[in-house]
């Protein structure tokens, strides 16, 4: 077994955090000393325009924001756009002690989180369609997000766009995102200095720490530096599962009158030992009960270690008062090593077999985009025009080996055996020490949009088009020969309108396509590494939004269609027919009464399979898509206990099917989370004590059947943290 994150790594990050804190603490004093001997000069305020580092303000209650970034359209007010979007704030992330993106989107009734096949990283289902963690954007840019488990500490916002977004965002590199997308907004230095330190502990024996430091410099505070250093180590609430994580993130930005730029540099290391894997149903005709919530049926030799580094540079320059040029460039390097072994059930009593699969993977990603934004008026109509281009190039090197499929190890998910690590069998490709080239992906696009506003700026009509080229080449890891070569282009149009009926009510409609790189079958199926043609989907949506000043709610009705892909009972990955998801979303947010905050809603889904082979599964419910989902989060600042806030969250997921024939039904489940926090001043410093307990009733349940396999819900997990600002 490989070593966990070393003590040397921990020491380096501790020293970096300490040095950063000292530098930021000393800087104001140095600036003050330099200024004491100088004559005071009155300066005119600096006017800053543009998209870089301009965040929409938080909404009442502070849990969500009043706007979000919508791809090429930039930051927009949610009341002025024809989309359903929610932007979760850093305040919510801190208050709920979120450790992953999945912890944040647990507040969204249109999203559920599972694990990917053979990995311990998060995977999301939005409106019934998959979104891989690799296909999450950072500041509107694909390709730079750390693989599987991006650290959450470095982000100011987690923005969830419900619905297809080919025109807005282009094609994500991993081949998902038909039903929605997630954008992560990096932290920037604020006008007031940031000095926050947090220490935490969670079940079973995880300790964590996080230092968040920010400062602006310059005569007009043009320059900003934001540093985030964090880490966790120890066992989780799942038996014998250990997770170690380290993050170092630095952000520099400049905001001048005509020129603005930002630079993010991040290094992240994440290791999981004896992670609890997904469960494959094999040939079973029904679904067995979930084991005890904390049972770990993963073998002791299972592990996954990922190390990511990325740099993202963005800038914009005002050529005139109405014309701005913008550009972005990013690079990411990643190395992953893992030993996997997911149980395949052979009987309803929990008997299962395990085959070891070892994977080594290296990713190199380069991404660029650039364009022009212009605003002008023609008669009674104002225009916001945007034209640009993007290019993402990804090189994936990987190798794998499996133990003997003919001699799998025997275990039981209710009473796991102590399994030895089996030797490699005949199924080996590439060198684990020096993985060969497996795939090249090049995604390039040209886009053009115009948002026309008229009738006293109460009607916003957006028209746009993106021409997207998808070039995917997969290679034989042994010979280097090309296995598949897809080079296709698709044109994705968009039309959407938002009408401000009153100052408080907006109605909207959109017609947009989704576009994704065709899937590649996993290495564990009988047709491994087969690349399929690109997926094209169509979406139609209408909705309404209401903003009452401190409380808001919305409704959306939608239909999305896309080809359907899954692993069938014969362990073959197939694209078979079409999946048509129709749904209704109801959501609410804000502070309906002073000190009372509500967030959540309900989503109803009708996910139907159509045009399947020989009509065998026509009319059946799509795999892993429940009929309805409920999320409700509430907070109450107790008036009789100053500084104390009580919190609660309820999640409910209806029944879902694990196979296209709808013979394997996964029961519905519900989860209750509760918490409390107390803020007071000690020595003139605010200190917050925060307790949050997930799955407080310790329910045992299968959380997801996405992908045709089972992901188990986490057990009761208590998290406690103390944070202070100085």
N, C-alpha and C positions, 0 to 999 in steps of 0.2 A: 504494500500500500504506500502511496506517495505521502510525503510529509504535508501537514497542514501549513497554513500561512505561518511563516517563520517569525521568531521573536525579533529578528533583525528588521523585518518589514514593519512590525508594530512600532519598534523604536524609531525608525525613520519617519513614520507618519506622525508619531508623537512629537518628535523634534520639529517637523515641519509645522505642525499646529502651534507649538509653543513659539517658534520664531515668527510665525505670521501674527500671532496675538501681540507679541512684543512690538513688532514693526508698526502695526496699526495703532497700538496704544501710544507709541512714542511720536508718531508722525504729527498728530495735532499739536503736541507740545513744541516740536521743532518749528512747525509753521507759526505758532504763536510767538516764539522767541524771535524769529526772523522779522515778524511784523511789528514787535514792540518799538523798535527804533526807527520805524518808517512813518512817514506822514500818511494819515488816513485819506483814502481816495474814494469818492462816491462813484460807483459804477452803475451804468444802466443795466437793467435786467436783460439776460440773454434769452432770446426766443429760439426754442428748439422745435423743428418740425420733423416729420418723417416717421418711419415705422420702427427703426432700431431702438429698442429699449423703451418704447412707449406702450405701457400696459394699460388695458381698460381697468377702471377702478373696481374695487370690490363692491358687491351688492350689499344691501342691508343684512346684517348678521355676520358678514365676513366669510361665509363658507364657500360662496361662489362669486364669480366676477360678472360685471355688466356686459362683458364682451369677450371675444376670443379671436385667435388668428385663424383665418379661413384660407389657407393655402395662398394662391396668387392674389387673392383679394385683400390680404393683409389683415390687420386688426379691425374688427367690426363690432358695432353694438348689436347685441342679440336681437333687439327689437327691429332692426333695419335689414335683416337678412332672411332669405327664404330657406333656412335650415334649422334643424334641431341640434343645439350645441350647448354643452355645459362645461364651464371652466372652474375646476376646483382649486382653491387657493392654498397657499403655504400655511395659512392659519389653520385651516382644516387638517392639513397633513400633520402639523405639530400636535394639534389637540387630540387627534385620534391615534397618535404614535404610529403612524403608517410607516412600514418598513419597505414596502414594495408598491409598484403601481397597482397591483391587485388589491391591496389594502385600501387604496384611494377609490378605485372604481367600484368597490363594494357598496358605495352609496348610490350607484346608478341602476335604475330598474331595467335598463336595456342591455346591461352588460353582466356576463358571468365569467369567472376565471377558472381555468383548469391547468393541467400540466400538458406539455407537448409529448409526443410519442418518444419514449426512450430517454427523456431528459428530465431535469428537475427545475427547469425554468418555466415561467408563467406563459400562458397562452390565453387569449381572450375570445369571447363570443359576443358580438354586438349585433343585435337584431337577428340572431340566429345564424350568423356567418362568422367564420374564424378570422381572428387577427393575431398573427404571430408577433412575439415581442421584437423580433428583428425588423418588423415593418412599422415600428413606431418612429415618428419624426421628432427631431430636436430643433426647435425654433423654425419649423417649417421645412427642414432639410432631412431627406431620407439618407440612410446608409451609415450614419455616424453613431447611431444608438448602440450602446453595449449590448452584447448578445444575452438573451434569455432573462436576465435579472438586472436591469439598469438600476443603479443606486438612486434613491429618491431624494437624498439630502440636498443635492445641488440644484433642485428645481423650485421655481416660484409658483408655477401653475401646472396642472395636469388637465389638458383640454380634450374633451371627448366629443367628436362630431359623429352624430348618428346618421348613417346613410352613406350611399356611394359617393366617391369623390375623385373620379379619374380626372376630371377637368381641373379641380382645385389643386390636387396634390401630385398628379402624375401616378405612375405605377410604382408601388413599393417593391423593393428588391427581392423580398421573400415569397411573393405570390399570394398574398392574402389581402384582407381589408375591403372586401366587397360590401359588407354591411356597416362599416364605420371605420373611423381612424382615431388615433390618439396622437396628440402633439404635446411635447414637454417643453416648457419655457424656462430657460436657465435663469438663475438669480443674478441680479445686478446690484451694484452699490447704490444705496438710497441717499437722499440728501442728508438725512440724519445718520450718523455712524451706527453700524450693527456690531454688537458684541454679545453673542449668545453662546452659552456652553450648556450642554445637556448630558447627563449621565443616566443610564437606564438599566433595568433588569427585567427579564421575562422568563417565563417557564420554558424549560425545566431548570436551566442554569446558564442562560444567555446574558452576557453583560455587553453594554454598548456605550459608546461615547460619540459626541458630535460637537465640533466647534465651528461656528458660523461667524465670520468676521468680514465687515465691509466698511469702506471709507471712500469719500470723494475728495479730490484734490484740485488745486488750481484756483485762479482768481474767481472764476464763475462756476467752480466745481465741475469743470469740463471732464476731468479724468476720474474714473472710478475703478476700484479694485474690490473684488468679492472672493473670499476664500472659504471653502468648505472642506473639512477633514472629518471623516467619520469611520466607524468600524463596529463590528459585532463579532463575538466569539462565544462558543459554548453549545450545549445541547438544547434542542427545541423540546416542545411538549410531546413530540412523537418519540417513542422509545428508541434510544440509541442513535437518533439522528442528530448530527452535528453540522452546524453551518458557521463558516468563518467568512468575514467580508471586510474589505478595506477600500476606502475611497479617498482620493485627493483631487480636488477640483479648484481651478483658478480661473477667474473671469476678469478681463480688463475691458473697459469701454471708454469711448470718447464721444461726447455730445457737443458739437459745435453748432454754430448757426447754420452753416451750409453743408457741413460734412460730419458724418457720424459713423462710428464703427464699433465692433465688439469682437473679442477674441476669447474663446473658451478652450481650455486645455485640461483634459481629464484622464486620470489613470484609475482603473478599478480592478480589483481582484476578488473573486468569489469562489469558495470551495464548499462542496456539500459532501459529507461522509455518511454512508449508509442512509441515503435519502429514501423515503418511502416512494416506490415507483407506482406507475399506473398498473391496472390489472386487465388482462385480455380475457375475453369470455370463451375463446376457443369454440368448440362445437356445442356448447350448452344452449338449451332452448329457452332457458329462463335465467333470471339474475338472482344470485344468492344474496343473503343479507350481508350488510357491511360488517366487518369485524369491529371489535372494541375500538373506540375513537383514537386511542393512543397506540394501538398495535402496529408494529413495524414488520411487515412481511418482506422487506428488502434484505438481501444478503449483506453480511458484514463487510464484504469487499466492494460493495457499490460505492462509487464516488464520481464527482464531477468537479473539474477545476477549470475556471475560465479567467483569462486575463485580457483586459481591453484597454486600449489607449486611443484617444481621439483628440483632434484639434479642429475647431470650427471657427472660421473667420468670415464676418459679414460686414458690409459697408454700404453706404449710400451717399450720394452727393447731389445737392440741388443745383441743377444746371441753370434754371430760372425759377421764378416764384411758382411756376405751375408745372415744371418738368423736373423729375428726379430720376437719376440713374442708380441702380442698385446691383450688387453682386454678392455671391457667397461661394466659399470653397471649403471643403472638409476632407479629412483623411482619417481612416480608422484601421488599426491593426489588432488582430485578435488571435489568441491561441487557446484551444480547448482540448482537454484530455479527460476521458471518462471510461469507467467500467459500468455497463448497464446490465440489467437482468430483470425484466418484468415477468411476473408469474402469469402463466397461461392456464386457466382453470380447466380441469378435466372432470370435475364432479361438483354437485351442489353442496357437498360437505366441506368444500374449501380445498380439496386436493388440487395441486397444481404442479406444473413443471417449469423449470427455469433454464434458459440458455444464456451464457455470458456473451455480451457484445461489447467490444472495446473499440473506441473511436478516438482518433486524433484529428483535429481540424485547425486550419489556419485561414483567416479571412484577411484580405487586403481590399479596402474600399476607397475609392476616390470619387468625390461628388462636387459638381459645380452648378451654379445657376446665375443668371443675370438678366437684366431687362430694364425697361423704362416705364415709369408711371407718369401720367399726365392728367391734369384736371382743367377743364375748360367749359364754356357755356355756349350753347347754340340756341338763341331765342329763349323760350321758357324752360329749356332742358339743360341741366348740368350733367357733365360727363366725368367719370373716373375711368380712364383708359389704362390698361396694363398690357404690355407685350414683352415676351421674354423667351428664354430657352433654358433647358436643363440637361445635364448629363451625369449619369451615375455608372461607374465601372466597378465591378466586383470580381475578384479572383478568389475562388474557394479551393483550397487544397485539403484533401482528407484521405484517411486510410482507416481500415477497420479489420478486425478479426473476430470470429465467433467460435465458441466451443462447439463440440459435436452435436448437431441437431438430432442425430440418431440416438444419443445417450444423454438426454436432459436430466438435470437434477430434480429430485422430488421434494416437495414441500407442501405446506398447508397454510392458507392465509389466516386461519384462526389460531393455529398453533405452529408458527414458523420453525422450520428446522435450521440448525446451525450448518450452513452449507459451505463446503470448501470451494475455493476459487478453481474452476475447472480449466484444464489446459486448452490451448487453441486447437480447433479442428481443421477441416479442409477449406473452410470458407474464409479466405484471407485475401485482402487486396491492399497493396501499397505498404510502405514502411511507416510504422507508427512514429519513429523518430524523425523521419523526413517525409511528410505526406506529399504525394504527387498531386499535380493539378487535376481537379475533378470537374470543375465547372467555371465558365466565364459568362458573366451576365453584363450586358451593356444596355442601358435604358436611356434613350435620348428623346427630347420632345421640344416642340415649339407651341407657344400658347398665346392667345389674344382674348381679351375680355373688355367689355364696356358696361359700366353701371350707369344707367340713365335715371336721373331723379327729376321729378316734375310734380305739378300740382302742389306747389308750396313745399316741396321736398317730402311729400307724404307718400309718394309712390316711387319705389326703387325697383327698376327692371334691369336685371343682369343677363347679358348674353355673352357666351364665350365658346371657345373651341380649343382643343388641344390635339395636336397630331403627335402620337406616341409610337416610337419604334422600340421593339423588344427583340433583342438578339441574344439567344441563349445557346451556348455550346457545352455539351457534357462530354467527358473523356473517359476512356478505359484507363483505370488506375495502373494497370500492369503494362500495357503496350503503348499508352499515350494516344491511341487512335480515337477519332471523334465518334462517339456513340450517337449523338443527336445534334442537329444544328437547325434551330428555329430562328428565322429572321423575318419578322412580320411587323407591319405597321397598322395601327388603328386610329381612326379619328373619333374623338369623344366630344360631342356637342353638349352644351348646357344652356338651359333657359330657366330663369327663376324670377319671381316677382314677390315683393313684400309691400303690403299696403298698410300704412298707419291709419286705421279707421278713426281712431281718436288718439289722444296723447297716451292712453293707457292700453289700447288694444291694437294688435297687428294680426292680419291674416296673410298667409303666404302659400305659394305653390312652387314646386320645382319639377323639372324633368332632367335627369342626369344619368350618366352611365358609370358603371364600375369596370375597371380593367385591371387584371392581375396576370402576372407571369404564370404560365401553366404549372401545375404542381409536379414535383419530382417524387416518385415513390420512395419510401424509407428503405434502409438497407435490410430491415428485418422481414420483409415480405418476399414472396416467391418471384416477384418481378422487380428486383431492387434497382434504384437509380434510373428508372424510366422517366423521361421528361415528356409532359403532355403539352399540347398547344395552349396559348393564352386563353384565359377566361374573360368573356365579355358579359356584363350584366346590364339590365335596364331597370331604372327606378323611377317611380312616380310618387309624389308626396304632396299632401296638402296639410295645413295646420293653422293654429292660432296661438298667440301669446298674449298674456295679460300682465301688466306691471302696475300694481297698486301703490307703488312708492317704496314700501318696505316688505311687500310680499308679492310673489309672482307665481304664475302657473301657466302651463301650456298643454296643448293637445296636438298630436300628429297622427295622420293616417297615411300608410305607405304600402307600396308593393315593390319587391325586388326579386328579380329572376337571375339565376346563374346556373351553369353546368354543375352537376353534383359529383363529388369525388369522395371515396371512402375505401377502407380495407374490408373486403367481404369475408364471409365465413370460411372460404378456402384460402385465406391469407394472401389474397391477391389485391393489389391496389388498383382500383378501376375508376374511370370516369363514365358514369352510367346515368343518362337522362338529365333532367333539369330539376332544380329546387326552386320553388316559388314561395317566398315568404310575404305574407300579408300581415299587417299589424296595426295596433293602436297604442300610442304612448300617451300617458297622462303623467305630468310631473309638476312638482311644486318646489319652491325655495324661498328663503328669506326669513323675516322676523315679523310674524303676524301680530305679536304683542311684545311690549318691551321686556327683554330678557328671555324670550321664548323663540327658539329657532327651529324651523322644520325644513327637511330636505328629503326628497325621494319621489316615489310615485309607483305606478303599475304599468306593465307592458303586456299586452295581449298579442299572441303570435299564432298564426295559422301557417305552418311550414309544410307545404305539400310537395311530394315527388310527382313529376309528370314525365311523360315520354321515356319511361324506363324500358329496358330491354324486354321485348315481347309483352310489354304492359304488365309485367309481373308485380311491380310495386307501385303502379299508378294509383294515386289517391292516398298513399300512405304518408305518415308524418316523417319528416326528415330526421336523420340521426342526430341525437343530442340537442334537440330544440323543444323546450317545454311550451305548453299552451299559454302559460302566463307566469310573470315574475313580479314580485313585490319587494320594494325596499323602502323603509321609512326610518329616518334618523331624526332624533329630537334632542334638544338641549334646553335646560332651564336654569337660569341664574337664580339661585334660591334667595328670595328677598329676606328671609329670616336668618340666613347665614352669609354674612358679607364675604365676598370673594370665592364662594363655593358654587360650582356648576355641576349639575347632574346630567348625565348623557345616557342615551339608549338608542339601539339600532335593531331593527327586525328585518330579516331577509327570508323570503319564501320563494321556492322554486317548485313548479308543478311537475307532474310525471314527465318522463322523457323516454325515448326508445334508443337502444344501443345497436339496433340493426335496421336495415331498410325494410325488411319483411315485417317489422313491428311485432315480433314475437318475444323480444327481450325488453321488458319494461322495467325501468328504474323508478323506484318509488319517489314521491314528492318529499321535500324536506323543508324544515324551518330552522332558523338560527337566531338566537337572541344575544346581543352584545350590550353590556352596560359599563358605565364608568363614572368617574367623578374627578374633578380637579379643583385645586385650591390655590389662589394667588394672593400673596401678601408681600409686604415690604419688610426686609430684614437688613438693617444697616443701610437704609436708603436704596437698597437694590431690590427690584421685584424678583420674587422666587415663586415658581409654579411647581406644585406637586401634582402628578397626573397618574391616575390609575384607570386602566381600560382592560376589560375582560371580554374576550371573544368566546362565543359558544359557551355561555355561562352555565347552561344545563348539561354540557358535555354530551351532546347528541352524537350518535354514530350514524353516518349516512354516506351514500355515494353522491358526491356533489355534482358530477358531470358525466355524461356519456358521449361527450364530443369526440369525434373521430372514431367512434365505434368501440372505445375502451372506457374503463371506469377510473375516475379520479376520486379519491376519498377526501372528505372534508376534514379540516384540521380539528384537533381536540380542544377542550377548554384550555385557553391560553391567557394568562394574566400578564399584563405589562405595566411596569411602574417606572416613572422617570421623574427626575428633578432637573429643572432648568433655571438659569438665572441670566440676567443681562447686566452689563456694566459699561 
